[in-house]
């Protein structure tokens, strides 16, 4: 089942001095060498997470394959990467490497990202029925527009504001995920 957590991603990265940074955040320079796939994959991950504006950060699970094409003035690194969705929202200041990996039943989509200076994101949704067949006792993800889920989130926030003596009133800015589970034969929603 752990294999379901892995999101297969085919990433084709064109790395050249004029368009993509050739240094990672530690300042280490990436060279056009077959043995330099880890720094290249890390740069691809940084780029993917920096260009991802909604949802949760991804973390590199595995470099499935890599090839290097050396041109006269550039170098292209072709990577096939396995990515996993983390529990860190994109606004979380943590590095993607510090984030925890989501469980398979918390992952809603399978992503294929093609990277060549721009990113195209293609996702296939796992149906709730398929997740229930694989794990009948696991909580299920609800659509972000689910009326029952949104009402439960709003009611929870109202209750939180009434129960606490904060000087501030808390307001919901975004619902990023709604999970439904069963607790003592009742429906339970978590945001």
N, C-alpha and C positions, 0 to 999 in steps of 0.2 A: 504494500500500500504506500510505502514511502516514495515509490516511483511516481505515484500520482502527484506528489507535491512538486516534483521537478517540472518546471515549465521549459519546454524545449524552445530554444531560440537560435535561429540562424542569423548570425551577425556578420555582415560583410563590411569591414572598416577600411576605408581608404585613408591611410595616414601619410600626409606630406607636410612639409614645414609651413606651407602657406595657409593651410586650412584647418588642420587639427593639431592641438598641442602635442608635442613629443616628449613632454615631461609629466610625470605623475605628481601628486600633491606633495610627495617627499622631495621633489626636485630631481629625482632620478631620470636620466635621459633614456628614451627608448631608441634603440637602434634597429636597423633593418637586418635582423638576424633570426633564423629559425628558432633559436633557443630563447628568444625574447617574447614568447607568447604570453607569459603571465603579466608583464607590464602592459602589453598591448590590450589584453583582456581587461585589466583594471581600468585603463583609459576608456575602453568601450563601456564598461559599467558606469564610470563617472559620467560619461556623456549621456548614456541612456537615462540615468536617474536625474540628471540636470535638465533634461528635455521632457521629463515626465511631470505634468502639472496637476494631476488628480489621482488620488488613491494612495497607494503604498509603494515604498521603495523595493527594489529588487536586489538580490544578492547572488553572486556567482556561485554556482554549485560545482560545475565541472567544465573543463575545456575539452569538448568532444574531439575536435580536430582543428588544425591550423595549418595554413600554408602562407608562404611569403612570395610575392612577386616583386622582383626588383626591376624598376624602370631606370631610364637614364637620369631623370631628375626627381623621381619619387619612389615610394615604397608602399605596396599595398599588402596589408595583413588580412587574410580571410580567416575568420574564426567561426566555429560552430560551438555555441555555448549553451549549457543548461543553466537556467535561472530559476530562482525560487523567490516567491513573494514573501516579504517580511511583515512584521507587525508594526513597523515604523511608518507613520504617515509621512507624506512628502514634506510637510512643514516641520517635522521633527529635526532638530539640528544635529542629531547623531549621524555619524558616518554609516553608510549602508552595511559596513562590515561589523558594526557593533549591534545591529538589530537582530532580534530573534526571528527564526523562520516560522511561517504559518504551518499549521497542521493541514493535511490534505483536504479535510472536510470544510476548512475555512477558505479554500481557494476556489474562486468561481470561474476562472477563465484559464485557457491555454493560450499563451502569447507566442507569436512569431514576429520578431522584429528584424527588419532588414535595415542595416545601417550602412550608409554610404554618404556621409556628410549630412544627410537628412534621414529621418526615421519614419518608417511606416509601421503602424501597429495593427496587426490582424489578430482578432481574438475569437475563439470558439468557446461558447458557454457550456459548462457542465450542467446538465439538467438536474433539478432537485430529485427527480425520480432515480436517476443514476447514482447520485450520492447516497440516497436512502437505501438502494439495493446493496451498495458496497458497505455501508455502515448505518444500520437501522437506528442505532441509539445516538448517533451524532446529531448535534444541532444543525439546522439548515439555514442557508443564507436566503434572505428575502430580497426582492427587488427594492431599490431605494425609493420607489414611488408607492410601495405597499401602504394602503390606508391604515390597516391595523398596526403595522410596524411604526409608522410615523406618529400615529395617535399615542401609542405606547411610549415612544421616545419623548413626545411633548408632555405627557402625563408625568413621566419620571422626572423631567426637568422642573415642572411646576411643583411637584412634591419636594424635590431637593431645595428649591428656593423657599418654600414654606417652612421646611424642617430646620433650616440652618439660620443662624443669626448673623450672617455676613452683612456688611454695610453695602455690598454690591449686589445687584440683581443679575443673575447669569442668564444669558441668551444663547440659543443654539445658532451657530453660524453655518454648519454643514453636517449632514448625515453621511458618513463615509461607508457604513456597513451596518446592516440590521441582521441579527441572528435570532432564529426562533428555535426554541427547544421545549421539551415537556418537563414540567416539575410537578409531581404529585397529581397527575392527570389534568393539569391545567396548561394552557399555552403560556409560554414565557418569552418575552422579547428582550433582547439585549442590544444596545446601540454600539 
